Amino acid sequence: MPKTAEFCDIQVLYPDNWLPGPRQPEDGEGFDWELPSGGFVSIDHHDDAWSADEWIETTNKLLAEEYGELETEELPAETLPEGTVRAVEQRFYYLDLLILSRQWWIRRGTKQWAVHVQAESRRFDENQMVFEAILKQIP
């Protein structure tokens, strides 16, 4: 039975075995989940002070500092959810595991959302449909 997360005036259904992640006031408006098999999903609401390029470049820099060398690729526009301004995928190794990290910057109406999903490649593939369903729920 799915659970519901409510934040920033939206509701998002998610699997009942995902754990809501800790979020501090300085993290801003949004919601985080930890996947039971390892990995996370994060949705953040951003005002106009941030742009897609700034957020993605900042995220890339933080990932590179934490994990070293990254392989980054822009996701093709025809595969992106409606309202996506920019989306990228990073691949890197951690403890001999291939990790996939995807970020979408979505603008719908007057709201901007930054969505970040990261997991070991096999776990990422297993949850791909759930990630897509969550993206569709963002108003």
VENBEL-V39966 format. One record per residue. RES is the residue in one small letter. PSI is psi in degrees with one decimal (NA if undefined). Layout:
RES,PSI
RES,PSI
This chain:
m,123.4
p,154.6
k,168.6
t,129.7
a,133.1
e,124.2
f,151.4
c,39.5
d,25.3
i,163.8
q,133.4
v,124.5
l,141.6
y,159.7
p,143.1
d,-12.4
n,1.4
w,142.6
l,126.9
p,130.4
g,160.4
p,139.9
r,128.9
q,156.6
p,-35.3
e,-11.2
d,-13.2
g,-172.1
e,130.3
g,-163.6
f,144.7
d,146.6
w,146.1
e,130.1
l,141.5
p,-26.7
s,6.1
g,140.3
g,-179.4
f,163.1
v,134.7
s,132.0
i,124.1
d,137.4
h,132.4
h,145.7
d,-174.7
d,-4.4
a,-22.5
w,150.4
s,165.1
a,-46.4
d,-44.1
e,-45.3
w,-45.4
i,-41.7
e,-39.2
t,-43.9
t,-43.7
n,-44.0
k,-45.2
l,-41.9
l,-42.5
a,-39.6
e,-38.6
e,-41.2
y,-5.6
g,-138.6
e,131.5
l,148.6
e,119.5
t,138.6
e,135.2
e,139.2
l,140.4
p,137.0
a,-36.6
e,-12.8
t,0.4
l,148.7
p,156.3
e,137.6
g,-0.5
t,125.2
v,-42.9
r,147.0
a,140.5
v,158.8
e,134.9
q,145.9
r,136.2
f,165.3
y,139.5
y,121.4
l,44.3
d,15.7
l,139.2
l,122.8
i,134.7
l,136.0
s,123.8
r,142.9
q,134.6
w,135.4
w,115.4
i,132.9
r,120.1
r,115.7
g,-127.0
t,3.8
k,146.6
q,136.4
w,136.4
a,121.3
v,128.6
h,125.3
v,133.7
q,134.1
a,163.7
e,145.8
s,-42.2
r,-40.8
r,-34.4
f,-48.9
d,-40.8
e,-30.4
n,4.1
q,-46.1
m,-34.7
v,-42.0
f,-44.9
e,-39.7
a,-38.9
i,-41.9
l,-37.5
k,-21.3
q,-11.1
i,122.1
p,NA
